[in-house]
Amino acid sequence: MRKGEQTRQEIIRKSAPSSIRGAMTGGLVRPDAGDGARKRRIYRHFSNKEALAAEAFDYAWRETLDARIHDLDTIPKRRGQAQAVGC
């Protein structure tokens, strides 16, 4: 991975928590969220705050989903459980 792509991924990763809070409160990610990076550095990699917020949210969503489904298939299944919950 090239240095520019590494920087872009680092900005996304560090902005992800701010993106989740923004999505829950209706706000957007702060341009310097996470690492105090200057706006110039961020806007070199993203066209605007909305683009950064969208990628940061996608990253946070993927990380959360991966954590939730990790080892999901190792959970023992009980017989008749699907019928008990009406599935």
PyMOL commands that set and color helices and strands:
alter all, ss='L'
color gray80, all
select helices_A, chain A and resi 3-25+39-45+49-69+72-74+81-84
alter helices_A, ss='H'
color red, helices_A
deselect
rebuild
show_as cartoon
